[in-house]
Amino acid sequence: MQAFFTLLSKIEKRQFSPFYLLSGTESYYIDAVLAALISNLVDESSRDFDYTVFYGKEASASDIIETAKRYPMIAEYNVVVVKEAQLLLPSSLEDLAIYASQPTPKTVLVFCYMHKEFDKRKKLYKAADKFGEILTVKPLYDNQIPQWVNQHAKSLGLELTPTAIELISSYVGSNLTQLSNELKKLKLVVKPGEFVDEHSIEKYVGISKTYNSFELQKAIGLGNFSLAFQIVQYLNLNAKSNPLVLTLSSLHTYFQKLLLLKGIGKSSNAAAVIGVSPFFLKEFEIAAKRLSMRQISKAMKCVFEADLKSKGITGTNSSSSEILETLLIQLFTL
């Protein structure tokens, strides 16, 4: 997300704004911007005097504004953070809009509006757009996760092999905070200059390099029922670390990529279009050639129905293991 990196760059250059309106459904970006601001603006000597945190459920607009209008005592800026700002009363937003239109120059007020986008029609949004900084964030699409993992790993000084990237992406899913934490743990244990491969992932993250959702989709795509069945048995026996919801999400994304690959046919940038590393493109091409568009579409329907069963929306009460085993049979009898 370019807006996110642009904002971080401004903060690192100490180009601060008096008001930050951070909102959206991906908390990682909001937390990262807040952490960058605190790191650059707050130190131990000023924390007790020039740094205040409010929580939306408990705070009043008058308290927030009164604190924001106060000039710093020790630090260069008075930093005021409003967490869980989505829980503020609507009337408080109106009052804060008035402040945001005439913010105190030596105060940095950070407004963290979580789990949903802030309404652009509100006066506060318009004031923040004119006098401050706005960042609205959304979760990445599944096919964007491997690229994000690769870029974030490099920012930490880690080099991951394509297989390692796919493994950790499939295992963790789209939770960027959890993905970041797993990469940070790897940074602590991997030697400088050492490549992180599937063996490292198995050793330090706890993901089996042989029995995981990434290898399951590969076995299904290549038509290897024996291996796919073994992987399903392993996943069922280790359901706590391999939740069904992640396995189903991984399979649905896999078939989406196959369907897209069938649609574009031969293309020089096929890997980029479907969102996979060129290292794995051949495997996808073999699977796409083996399965017709009708079979792939039917497979996606089967995965969707399995997801509904896992949530108790349709069908009888089936265990996760029964749902996954039934799905496997369906996928091999399309």
Buried (B, 14 or more C-beta within 10 A) or exposed (E): BEEBEEBBEBBEEEEBBBBBBBBBBBBBBBBBBBEBBBEBBBEEEBBEEBBBEBBBEEBBBEEBBEBBBBEBEEBEBBBBBBBBBBBBEEEBBEBBBEBBBEBBEBBBBBBBBBEEEBEEEBBBBBBBBEBBBBBBBEBBEBBBBBBBBBEBBEEEEBBBBBBBBBBBBBBBBBBBBBBBEBBEEBBEEBEEEEEBBBEBBBEBBEBBBEBBBBBBBBBBBEEBBEBBBBBBBBBBEEBEEBBBEBBBBBBBBBBBBBBBBBEEEEEEEBBBBBBBBEEBBEBBBBBBEEBEEEBBBBBBEBBEBBBEBBEEEEEEEBEBBEBBBBBBEBBBEB
